[in-house]
Amino acid sequence: MISAVSHRLQAKSAALLLSIEGSLGRIMTGWFIAAILASAVRIAVSPLHAAPQAGTLLPYLLLVAAPLLSMGLALYWFRNGGELAQPVTRLARVGRWRSVNLADAQRHPLYGSSGIMVSLLVGMLLNVPVRALEYLAAIPALSGTVPAWLSTLHLMMTFDVVLLSSLYTIAFVAALRRVPLFPRLLAAIWAIDIAMQLGIASAVAGTEGLPPRVAEALHMLLDGNVKKVMISITLWLPYLLLSKRVNVTYRHRVELD
């Protein structure tokens, strides 16, 4: 019975993976439309001090375009991702493994990005709209003269959403295309994510005139972001280190008998 359930779950994950791969164009189009509409609403409801200028629109253009550009570039960079060279130095040394060549790895029944990996793929992809919605909800459009604390907060939060959305999109494509460096790439992005939240807190805390209510709300937002990254690390780092699928797909090695 357990074997039957496992086979059904495997079949469903493989079907979902094929659906994701075949729908990348529609996903990108859907993101473009949804992000444009959400940005227009955010600008429309923001208490602008002057007519919208280029500086008002630029953050939203970056918000919309950065994930699309990142995905397009990553699909080009990683078009032959599974054939890229393995790193010279192994960082993942947990377990007992035997290296195999690419052909043997590809013939292994666990080779590929299906199984539990699909959940990680979906999570990285969903991280993009979630971060965008948090940004749109928390940060108003700016125009005219604004306080220094608000300008700094706006700049840092815009940089955060553009950078991390781009990086998680690249990691998604790297995982989908079975790029050998994917596990350490994702680990690096987690570290950057945490560093960005701490950097925003430090930069904004150093500005004068920050209202206490804004400081409290910002603390809750940044603390929530750090906790989400830590939960991701707790859930996925052991999997990335110990999973037979991850090791055969991205590290081209199989467990010793």
CYANA upper distance limits for C-alpha pairs under 8 A (distance plus 0.5 A):
  1 MET  CA      5 VAL  CA      6.79
  2 ILE  CA      6 SER  CA      6.60
  3 SER  CA      7 HIS  CA      6.68
  4 ALA  CA      8 ARG  CA      6.76
  5 VAL  CA      9 LEU  CA      6.69
  6 SER  CA     10 GLN  CA      6.56
  7 HIS  CA     11 ALA  CA      6.59
  8 ARG  CA     12 LYS  CA      6.69
  9 LEU  CA     13 SER  CA      6.61
  9 LEU  CA    115 GLY  CA      8.00
 10 GLN  CA     14 ALA  CA      6.61
 10 GLN  CA    114 SER  CA      7.77
 10 GLN  CA    115 GLY  CA      5.99
 11 ALA  CA     15 ALA  CA      6.65
 12 LYS  CA     16 LEU  CA      6.63
 13 SER  CA     17 LEU  CA      6.58
 13 SER  CA    114 SER  CA      6.05
 13 SER  CA    115 GLY  CA      5.87
 13 SER  CA    116 ILE  CA      8.09
 13 SER  CA    118 VAL  CA      6.88
 14 ALA  CA     18 LEU  CA      6.78
 14 ALA  CA    114 SER  CA      5.67
 14 ALA  CA    115 GLY  CA      7.41
 15 ALA  CA     19 SER  CA      6.68
 16 LEU  CA     20 ILE  CA      6.67
 16 LEU  CA    118 VAL  CA      8.09
 17 LEU  CA     21 GLU  CA      6.71
 17 LEU  CA    113 SER  CA      7.96
 17 LEU  CA    114 SER  CA      6.70
 17 LEU  CA    118 VAL  CA      6.93
 18 LEU  CA     22 GLY  CA      6.55
 19 SER  CA     23 SER  CA      6.49
 20 ILE  CA     24 LEU  CA      6.78
 21 GLU  CA    176 LEU  CA      8.43
 23 SER  CA     27 ILE  CA      6.48
 24 LEU  CA     28 MET  CA      6.62
 25 GLY  CA     29 THR  CA      6.74
 26 ARG  CA     30 GLY  CA      6.44
 27 ILE  CA     31 TRP  CA      6.60
 28 MET  CA     32 PHE  CA      6.71
 28 MET  CA     68 LEU  CA      6.91
 29 THR  CA     33 ILE  CA      6.86
 30 GLY  CA     34 ALA  CA      6.53
 31 TRP  CA     35 ALA  CA      6.24
 31 TRP  CA     64 VAL  CA      8.25
 32 PHE  CA     36 ILE  CA      6.53
 32 PHE  CA     64 VAL  CA      6.72
 32 PHE  CA     65 ALA  CA      8.25
 32 PHE  CA     68 LEU  CA      8.34
 33 ILE  CA     37 LEU  CA      6.75
 34 ALA  CA     38 ALA  CA      6.59
 35 ALA  CA     39 SER  CA      6.47
 35 ALA  CA     63 LEU  CA      8.25
 35 ALA  CA     64 VAL  CA      6.21
 36 ILE  CA     40 ALA  CA      6.66
 36 ILE  CA     60 TYR  CA      8.41
 36 ILE  CA     64 VAL  CA      7.12
 37 LEU  CA     41 VAL  CA      6.81
 38 ALA  CA     42 ARG  CA      6.73
 38 ALA  CA    136 LEU  CA      8.25
 39 SER  CA     43 ILE  CA      6.73
 39 SER  CA     60 TYR  CA      6.55
 39 SER  CA    136 LEU  CA      7.69
 40 ALA  CA     44 ALA  CA      6.59
 41 VAL  CA     45 VAL  CA      6.72
 42 ARG  CA     46 SER  CA      6.62
 42 ARG  CA    136 LEU  CA      6.83
 42 ARG  CA    137 ALA  CA      8.35
 42 ARG  CA    140 PRO  CA      7.31
 42 ARG  CA    141 ALA  CA      7.42
 43 ILE  CA    140 PRO  CA      7.72
 43 ILE  CA    141 ALA  CA      5.93
 46 SER  CA    140 PRO  CA      5.90
 46 SER  CA    141 ALA  CA      6.14
 46 SER  CA    142 LEU  CA      8.29
 47 PRO  CA    140 PRO  CA      8.10
 47 PRO  CA    141 ALA  CA      8.21
 48 LEU  CA     52 PRO  CA      7.97
 48 LEU  CA    141 ALA  CA      7.42
 48 LEU  CA    142 LEU  CA      6.53
 48 LEU  CA    143 SER  CA      6.08
 48 LEU  CA    144 GLY  CA      7.99
 49 HIS  CA    142 LEU  CA      8.13
 49 HIS  CA    143 SER  CA      6.21
 49 HIS  CA    144 GLY  CA      5.88
 49 HIS  CA    145 THR  CA      7.71
 50 ALA  CA    143 SER  CA      5.95
 50 ALA  CA    144 GLY  CA      5.71
 51 ALA  CA    143 SER  CA      7.27
 51 ALA  CA    144 GLY  CA      8.37
 52 PRO  CA     56 THR  CA      6.04
 52 PRO  CA     57 LEU  CA      7.71
 52 PRO  CA    142 LEU  CA      8.37
 52 PRO  CA    143 SER  CA      6.35
 53 GLN  CA     57 LEU  CA      7.18
 53 GLN  CA    143 SER  CA      7.17
 54 ALA  CA     58 LEU  CA      6.51
 55 GLY  CA     59 PRO  CA      7.91
 55 GLY  CA    142 LEU  CA      8.45
 55 GLY  CA    143 SER  CA      7.93
 56 THR  CA     60 TYR  CA      8.48
 56 THR  CA    141 ALA  CA      6.61
 56 THR  CA    142 LEU  CA      6.06
 56 THR  CA    143 SER  CA      6.28
 57 LEU  CA     61 LEU  CA      6.81
 58 LEU  CA     62 LEU  CA      6.70
 59 PRO  CA     63 LEU  CA      6.59
 59 PRO  CA    158 THR  CA      6.86
 60 TYR  CA     64 VAL  CA      6.66
 61 LEU  CA     65 ALA  CA      6.41
 62 LEU  CA     66 ALA  CA      5.94
 62 LEU  CA    162 VAL  CA      7.03
 63 LEU  CA     67 PRO  CA      8.05
 63 LEU  CA    132 ALA  CA      7.76
 63 LEU  CA    158 THR  CA      8.32
 63 LEU  CA    161 VAL  CA      7.64
 63 LEU  CA    162 VAL  CA      6.17
 64 VAL  CA     68 LEU  CA      7.77
 65 ALA  CA     69 LEU  CA      6.49
 66 ALA  CA     70 SER  CA      6.46
 66 ALA  CA    162 VAL  CA      6.65
 66 ALA  CA    163 LEU  CA      8.50
 66 ALA  CA    165 SER  CA      7.85
 66 ALA  CA    166 SER  CA      6.32
 67 PRO  CA     71 MET  CA      6.49
 67 PRO  CA    128 VAL  CA      8.12
 67 PRO  CA    162 VAL  CA      8.24
 67 PRO  CA    165 SER  CA      6.45
 67 PRO  CA    166 SER  CA      5.40
 67 PRO  CA    169 THR  CA      6.70
 68 LEU  CA     72 GLY  CA      6.65
 69 LEU  CA     73 LEU  CA      6.59
 70 SER  CA     74 ALA  CA      6.45
 70 SER  CA    166 SER  CA      5.94
 70 SER  CA    167 LEU  CA      8.15
 70 SER  CA    169 THR  CA      6.94
 70 SER  CA    170 ILE  CA      6.58
 71 MET  CA     75 LEU  CA      6.51
 71 MET  CA    166 SER  CA      8.26
 71 MET  CA    169 THR  CA      6.39
 71 MET  CA    170 ILE  CA      6.55
 71 MET  CA    173 VAL  CA      7.42
 72 GLY  CA     76 TYR  CA      6.91
 73 LEU  CA     77 TRP  CA      6.52
 74 ALA  CA     78 PHE  CA      6.24
 74 ALA  CA     79 ARG  CA      8.49
 74 ALA  CA    170 ILE  CA      6.07
 74 ALA  CA    173 VAL  CA      6.67
 74 ALA  CA    174 ALA  CA      7.77
 75 LEU  CA     79 ARG  CA      6.10
 75 LEU  CA    173 VAL  CA      6.95
 77 TRP  CA     81 GLY  CA      8.29
 78 PHE  CA    173 VAL  CA      8.01
 78 PHE  CA    174 ALA  CA      7.10
 78 PHE  CA    177 ARG  CA      6.84
 78 PHE  CA    179 VAL  CA      7.45
 79 ARG  CA    177 ARG  CA      7.61
 80 ASN  CA     84 LEU  CA      7.35
 80 ASN  CA    177 ARG  CA      7.79
 81 GLY  CA    174 ALA  CA      7.61
 81 GLY  CA    177 ARG  CA      5.59
 81 GLY  CA    178 ARG  CA      6.13
 81 GLY  CA    179 VAL  CA      4.96
 81 GLY  CA    180 PRO  CA      7.98
 82 GLY  CA    177 ARG  CA      6.71
 82 GLY  CA    178 ARG  CA      5.34
 82 GLY  CA    179 VAL  CA      5.73
 82 GLY  CA    180 PRO  CA      7.36
 82 GLY  CA    250 TYR  CA      8.20
 83 GLU  CA    102 LEU  CA      7.83
 83 GLU  CA    179 VAL  CA      8.25
 84 LEU  CA    179 VAL  CA      7.15
 84 LEU  CA    180 PRO  CA      7.29
 85 ALA  CA    180 PRO  CA      7.68
 86 GLN  CA    180 PRO  CA      6.27
 86 GLN  CA    181 LEU  CA      7.97
 86 GLN  CA    251 ARG  CA      7.32
 87 PRO  CA    180 PRO  CA      7.92
 87 PRO  CA    181 LEU  CA      7.65
 92 ALA  CA    241 LEU  CA      6.57
 94 VAL  CA    241 LEU  CA      7.12
 94 VAL  CA    242 LEU  CA      7.42
 95 GLY  CA    242 LEU  CA      7.38
 95 GLY  CA    255 GLU  CA      8.34
 96 ARG  CA    255 GLU  CA      6.48
 96 ARG  CA    256 LEU  CA      6.30
 97 TRP  CA    253 ARG  CA      6.46
 97 TRP  CA    254 VAL  CA      5.86
 97 TRP  CA    255 GLU  CA      4.94
 97 TRP  CA    256 LEU  CA      5.70
 98 ARG  CA    253 ARG  CA      5.70
 98 ARG  CA    254 VAL  CA      5.80
 98 ARG  CA    255 GLU  CA      6.65
 98 ARG  CA    256 LEU  CA      6.43
 99 SER  CA    251 ARG  CA      8.43
 99 SER  CA    252 HIS  CA      6.45
 99 SER  CA    253 ARG  CA      4.54
 99 SER  CA    254 VAL  CA      6.95
100 VAL  CA    104 ASP  CA      6.58
100 VAL  CA    105 ALA  CA      6.76
100 VAL  CA    252 HIS  CA      6.06
100 VAL  CA    253 ARG  CA      5.77
100 VAL  CA    254 VAL  CA      7.64
101 ASN  CA    105 ALA  CA      6.70
101 ASN  CA    252 HIS  CA      7.00
102 LEU  CA    106 GLN  CA      6.61
102 LEU  CA    252 HIS  CA      6.96
103 ALA  CA    107 ARG  CA      6.87
104 ASP  CA    108 HIS  CA      6.94
105 ALA  CA    111 TYR  CA      6.91
105 ALA  CA    248 VAL  CA      6.31
105 ALA  CA    249 THR  CA      7.24
105 ALA  CA    252 HIS  CA      6.07
105 ALA  CA    253 ARG  CA      7.72
106 GLN  CA    111 TYR  CA      6.17
106 GLN  CA    112 GLY  CA      8.41
106 GLN  CA    249 THR  CA      8.10
107 ARG  CA    111 TYR  CA      7.66
108 HIS  CA    248 VAL  CA      8.08
110 LEU  CA    244 LYS  CA      7.80
110 LEU  CA    245 ARG  CA      5.61
110 LEU  CA    248 VAL  CA      7.58
110 LEU  CA    249 THR  CA      8.07
111 TYR  CA    245 ARG  CA      6.52
111 TYR  CA    248 VAL  CA      6.43
111 TYR  CA    249 THR  CA      5.43
112 GLY  CA    178 ARG  CA      7.57
112 GLY  CA    245 ARG  CA      7.71
112 GLY  CA    249 THR  CA      6.24
113 SER  CA    117 MET  CA      6.03
113 SER  CA    118 VAL  CA      6.96
113 SER  CA    175 ALA  CA      7.47
113 SER  CA    176 LEU  CA      6.65
113 SER  CA    178 ARG  CA      7.46
113 SER  CA    245 ARG  CA      8.45
113 SER  CA    249 THR  CA      8.06
114 SER  CA    118 VAL  CA      5.85
115 GLY  CA    119 SER  CA      8.45
116 ILE  CA    120 LEU  CA      7.54
117 MET  CA    121 LEU  CA      6.74
118 VAL  CA    122 VAL  CA      6.63
119 SER  CA    123 GLY  CA      6.57
120 LEU  CA    124 MET  CA      6.72
120 LEU  CA    236 TRP  CA      8.40
121 LEU  CA    125 LEU  CA      6.81
121 LEU  CA    172 PHE  CA      6.25
121 LEU  CA    175 ALA  CA      7.55
121 LEU  CA    176 LEU  CA      7.84
122 VAL  CA    126 LEU  CA      6.53
123 GLY  CA    127 ASN  CA      6.65
124 MET  CA    128 VAL  CA      7.83
124 MET  CA    168 TYR  CA      6.31
124 MET  CA    169 THR  CA      7.54
124 MET  CA    171 ALA  CA      8.07
124 MET  CA    172 PHE  CA      6.46
125 LEU  CA    129 PRO  CA      8.44
125 LEU  CA    168 TYR  CA      7.60
125 LEU  CA    169 THR  CA      6.89
125 LEU  CA    172 PHE  CA      6.93
126 LEU  CA    130 VAL  CA      6.78
127 ASN  CA    131 ARG  CA      6.50
127 ASN  CA    165 SER  CA      7.77
127 ASN  CA    168 TYR  CA      7.82
128 VAL  CA    132 ALA  CA      6.74
128 VAL  CA    165 SER  CA      5.56
128 VAL  CA    168 TYR  CA      7.78
128 VAL  CA    169 THR  CA      7.88
129 PRO  CA    133 LEU  CA      6.53
130 VAL  CA    134 GLU  CA      6.76
131 ARG  CA    135 TYR  CA      6.66
131 ARG  CA    161 VAL  CA      6.80
131 ARG  CA    165 SER  CA      7.84
132 ALA  CA    136 LEU  CA      6.62
132 ALA  CA    161 VAL  CA      7.09
133 LEU  CA    137 ALA  CA      6.50
134 GLU  CA    138 ALA  CA      6.56
135 TYR  CA    139 ILE  CA      6.21
135 TYR  CA    157 MET  CA      7.61
135 TYR  CA    158 THR  CA      8.13
135 TYR  CA    161 VAL  CA      7.51
136 LEU  CA    140 PRO  CA      7.52
139 ILE  CA    154 HIS  CA      7.04
139 ILE  CA    157 MET  CA      8.30
142 LEU  CA    146 VAL  CA      8.00
146 VAL  CA    150 LEU  CA      7.09
146 VAL  CA    151 SER  CA      7.03
147 PRO  CA    151 SER  CA      6.86
147 PRO  CA    209 GLY  CA      8.42
148 ALA  CA    152 THR  CA      6.63
148 ALA  CA    207 THR  CA      7.37
148 ALA  CA    208 GLU  CA      7.91
149 TRP  CA    153 LEU  CA      6.56
149 TRP  CA    204 VAL  CA      6.83
149 TRP  CA    207 THR  CA      5.78
149 TRP  CA    208 GLU  CA      6.94
149 TRP  CA    209 GLY  CA      7.13
149 TRP  CA    210 LEU  CA      6.29
150 LEU  CA    154 HIS  CA      6.44
150 LEU  CA    210 LEU  CA      8.39
151 SER  CA    155 LEU  CA      6.64
152 THR  CA    156 MET  CA      6.63
152 THR  CA    203 ALA  CA      7.87
152 THR  CA    204 VAL  CA      6.82
152 THR  CA    207 THR  CA      8.32
153 LEU  CA    157 MET  CA      6.48
153 LEU  CA    200 ILE  CA      7.93
153 LEU  CA    203 ALA  CA      8.46
153 LEU  CA    204 VAL  CA      6.40
154 HIS  CA    158 THR  CA      6.48
155 LEU  CA    159 PHE  CA      6.67
156 MET  CA    160 ASP  CA      6.62
156 MET  CA    200 ILE  CA      6.43
156 MET  CA    203 ALA  CA      8.46
157 MET  CA    161 VAL  CA      6.74
157 MET  CA    200 ILE  CA      7.75
158 THR  CA    162 VAL  CA      6.63
159 PHE  CA    163 LEU  CA      6.37
160 ASP  CA    164 LEU  CA      6.41
160 ASP  CA    196 MET  CA      7.07
161 VAL  CA    165 SER  CA      6.23
162 VAL  CA    166 SER  CA      6.65
163 LEU  CA    167 LEU  CA      6.72
164 LEU  CA    168 TYR  CA      6.51
164 LEU  CA    189 ILE  CA      8.21
164 LEU  CA    193 ASP  CA      7.28
165 SER  CA    169 THR  CA      6.63
166 SER  CA    170 ILE  CA      6.78
167 LEU  CA    171 ALA  CA      6.69
167 LEU  CA    189 ILE  CA      7.23
168 TYR  CA    172 PHE  CA      6.58
168 TYR  CA    186 LEU  CA      8.34
168 TYR  CA    189 ILE  CA      7.83
169 THR  CA    173 VAL  CA      6.95
170 ILE  CA    174 ALA  CA      6.64
171 ALA  CA    175 ALA  CA      6.63
171 ALA  CA    182 PHE  CA      7.05
171 ALA  CA    185 LEU  CA      7.25
171 ALA  CA    186 LEU  CA      6.67
172 PHE  CA    176 LEU  CA      6.66
173 VAL  CA    177 ARG  CA      6.46
174 ALA  CA    178 ARG  CA      6.52
174 ALA  CA    179 VAL  CA      5.61
174 ALA  CA    181 LEU  CA      8.40
174 ALA  CA    182 PHE  CA      6.14
175 ALA  CA    179 VAL  CA      6.71
175 ALA  CA    182 PHE  CA      6.30
178 ARG  CA    182 PHE  CA      7.87
178 ARG  CA    249 THR  CA      6.93
178 ARG  CA    250 TYR  CA      6.46
179 VAL  CA    250 TYR  CA      6.80
180 PRO  CA    249 THR  CA      8.23
180 PRO  CA    250 TYR  CA      4.86
180 PRO  CA    251 ARG  CA      6.44
181 LEU  CA    185 LEU  CA      6.48
181 LEU  CA    250 TYR  CA      7.71
182 PHE  CA    186 LEU  CA      6.63
182 PHE  CA    250 TYR  CA      7.68
183 PRO  CA    187 ALA  CA      6.86
183 PRO  CA    240 LEU  CA      6.95
183 PRO  CA    250 TYR  CA      8.21
184 ARG  CA    188 ALA  CA      6.62
185 LEU  CA    189 ILE  CA      6.78
186 LEU  CA    190 TRP  CA      6.76
187 ALA  CA    191 ALA  CA      6.95
188 ALA  CA    192 ILE  CA      6.74
189 ILE  CA    193 ASP  CA      6.48
190 TRP  CA    194 ILE  CA      6.88
190 TRP  CA    229 VAL  CA      6.92
190 TRP  CA    233 ILE  CA      8.06
191 ALA  CA    195 ALA  CA      6.67
192 ILE  CA    196 MET  CA      6.53
193 ASP  CA    197 GLN  CA      7.01
193 ASP  CA    226 VAL  CA      8.25
193 ASP  CA    229 VAL  CA      7.90
194 ILE  CA    198 LEU  CA      6.94
194 ILE  CA    225 ASN  CA      8.43
194 ILE  CA    226 VAL  CA      6.23
194 ILE  CA    229 VAL  CA      7.59
195 ALA  CA    199 GLY  CA      6.46
196 MET  CA    200 ILE  CA      6.57
197 GLN  CA    201 ALA  CA      6.86
197 GLN  CA    222 LEU  CA      6.14
197 GLN  CA    223 ASP  CA      8.41
197 GLN  CA    225 ASN  CA      7.73
197 GLN  CA    226 VAL  CA      7.31
198 LEU  CA    202 SER  CA      6.70
198 LEU  CA    222 LEU  CA      8.30
199 GLY  CA    203 ALA  CA      6.54
200 ILE  CA    204 VAL  CA      6.54
201 ALA  CA    205 ALA  CA      6.38
201 ALA  CA    218 LEU  CA      8.43
201 ALA  CA    219 HIS  CA      7.95
201 ALA  CA    222 LEU  CA      7.97
202 SER  CA    206 GLY  CA      6.87
203 ALA  CA    207 THR  CA      7.65
204 VAL  CA    210 LEU  CA      8.38
205 ALA  CA    210 LEU  CA      8.09
205 ALA  CA    215 ALA  CA      8.48
210 LEU  CA    214 VAL  CA      7.38
210 LEU  CA    215 ALA  CA      7.07
211 PRO  CA    215 ALA  CA      6.73
212 PRO  CA    216 GLU  CA      6.61
213 ARG  CA    217 ALA  CA      6.72
214 VAL  CA    218 LEU  CA      6.46
215 ALA  CA    219 HIS  CA      6.55
216 GLU  CA    220 MET  CA      6.83
217 ALA  CA    221 LEU  CA      6.76
218 LEU  CA    222 LEU  CA      6.58
219 HIS  CA    223 ASP  CA      6.32
220 MET  CA    224 GLY  CA      6.47
221 LEU  CA    225 ASN  CA      6.77
222 LEU  CA    226 VAL  CA      6.77
223 ASP  CA    227 LYS  CA      6.68
224 GLY  CA    228 LYS  CA      6.68
225 ASN  CA    229 VAL  CA      6.90
226 VAL  CA    230 MET  CA      6.70
227 LYS  CA    231 ILE  CA      6.58
228 LYS  CA    232 SER  CA      6.71
229 VAL  CA    233 ILE  CA      6.69
230 MET  CA    234 THR  CA      6.60
231 ILE  CA    235 LEU  CA      6.59
232 SER  CA    236 TRP  CA      6.30
232 SER  CA    237 LEU  CA      8.27
233 ILE  CA    237 LEU  CA      5.72
234 THR  CA    238 PRO  CA      7.78
235 LEU  CA    239 TYR  CA      7.87
236 TRP  CA    240 LEU  CA      6.59
237 LEU  CA    241 LEU  CA      6.72
238 PRO  CA    242 LEU  CA      6.44
238 PRO  CA    243 SER  CA      8.34
239 TYR  CA    243 SER  CA      5.63
239 TYR  CA    246 VAL  CA      8.34
240 LEU  CA    246 VAL  CA      6.59
240 LEU  CA    247 ASN  CA      8.36
241 LEU  CA    246 VAL  CA      8.16
241 LEU  CA    247 ASN  CA      8.10
242 LEU  CA    246 VAL  CA      8.15
242 LEU  CA    247 ASN  CA      7.88
243 SER  CA    247 ASN  CA      6.71
244 LYS  CA    248 VAL  CA      6.61
244 LYS  CA    254 VAL  CA      7.33
244 LYS  CA    255 GLU  CA      7.50
245 ARG  CA    249 THR  CA      6.37
246 VAL  CA    250 TYR  CA      6.14
246 VAL  CA    251 ARG  CA      7.65
247 ASN  CA    251 ARG  CA      5.31
247 ASN  CA    252 HIS  CA      6.60
247 ASN  CA    253 ARG  CA      6.13
247 ASN  CA    254 VAL  CA      7.15
248 VAL  CA    252 HIS  CA      4.93
248 VAL  CA    253 ARG  CA      5.33
248 VAL  CA    254 VAL  CA      6.10
249 THR  CA    253 ARG  CA      8.49
